[in-house]
Amino acid sequence: MTKKEKHIEFKDKLLKGLEKMYTNLIEYKRQKNSVLVVMKGDKIVKIKP
């Protein structure tokens, strides 16, 4: 496995992990009925579930 292939594999694993974490975060916020704070452009926005 070349260095480039290892880098691509690592990137794919990292992105899958971030997607899973984001899904779990949204699910947790819905369960606790708490506000999700995100940044859209240059503004901070609070989203209620």
C-alpha positions as a LaTeX table, in Angstrom:
\begin{tabular}{lrrr}
\hline
Residue & $x$ (\AA) & $y$ (\AA) & $z$ (\AA) \\
\hline
Met1 & 0.00 & 0.00 & 0.00 \\
Thr2 & 1.47 & 3.30 & $-1.04$ \\
Lys3 & 1.61 & 6.41 & 1.07 \\
Lys4 & $-1.11$ & 8.04 & $-1.05$ \\
Glu5 & $-3.44$ & 5.04 & $-0.63$ \\
Lys6 & $-2.89$ & 5.11 & 3.14 \\
His7 & $-3.71$ & 8.80 & 3.17 \\
Ile8 & $-6.94$ & 8.23 & 1.22 \\
Glu9 & $-7.94$ & 5.35 & 3.52 \\
Phe10 & $-7.26$ & 7.48 & 6.61 \\
Lys11 & $-9.27$ & 10.36 & 5.15 \\
Asp12 & $-12.23$ & 8.06 & 4.41 \\
Lys13 & $-12.18$ & 6.63 & 7.94 \\
Leu14 & $-11.96$ & 10.09 & 9.44 \\
Leu15 & $-14.92$ & 11.38 & 7.41 \\
Lys16 & $-17.04$ & 8.33 & 8.32 \\
Gly17 & $-16.24$ & 8.89 & 11.99 \\
Leu18 & $-17.19$ & 12.57 & 11.79 \\
Glu19 & $-20.48$ & 11.73 & 10.07 \\
Lys20 & $-21.31$ & 9.17 & 12.76 \\
Met21 & $-20.42$ & 11.65 & 15.52 \\
Tyr22 & $-22.61$ & 14.34 & 13.93 \\
Thr23 & $-25.55$ & 11.92 & 13.67 \\
Asn24 & $-25.13$ & 10.91 & 17.31 \\
Leu25 & $-24.94$ & 14.57 & 18.37 \\
Ile26 & $-28.21$ & 15.43 & 16.63 \\
Glu27 & $-29.90$ & 12.36 & 18.13 \\
Tyr28 & $-28.66$ & 13.32 & 21.62 \\
Lys29 & $-29.86$ & 16.92 & 21.23 \\
Arg30 & $-33.32$ & 15.67 & 20.18 \\
Gln31 & $-33.54$ & 13.31 & 23.16 \\
Lys32 & $-32.56$ & 16.04 & 25.62 \\
Asn33 & $-34.65$ & 18.65 & 23.78 \\
Ser34 & $-31.73$ & 21.07 & 23.84 \\
Val35 & $-30.63$ & 23.71 & 21.37 \\
Leu36 & $-28.04$ & 22.92 & 18.70 \\
Val37 & $-25.63$ & 25.80 & 18.05 \\
Val38 & $-24.09$ & 25.95 & 14.58 \\
Met39 & $-22.29$ & 28.49 & 12.46 \\
Lys40 & $-23.83$ & 29.47 & 9.12 \\
Gly41 & $-21.53$ & 31.70 & 7.15 \\
Asp42 & $-20.30$ & 34.26 & 9.64 \\
Lys43 & $-23.28$ & 34.06 & 12.01 \\
Ile44 & $-23.94$ & 31.80 & 14.98 \\
Val45 & $-27.39$ & 30.20 & 14.78 \\
Lys46 & $-29.34$ & 28.29 & 17.45 \\
Ile47 & $-31.57$ & 25.50 & 16.14 \\
Lys48 & $-34.30$ & 23.92 & 18.24 \\
Pro49 & $-34.96$ & 20.22 & 17.56 \\
\hline
\end{tabular}
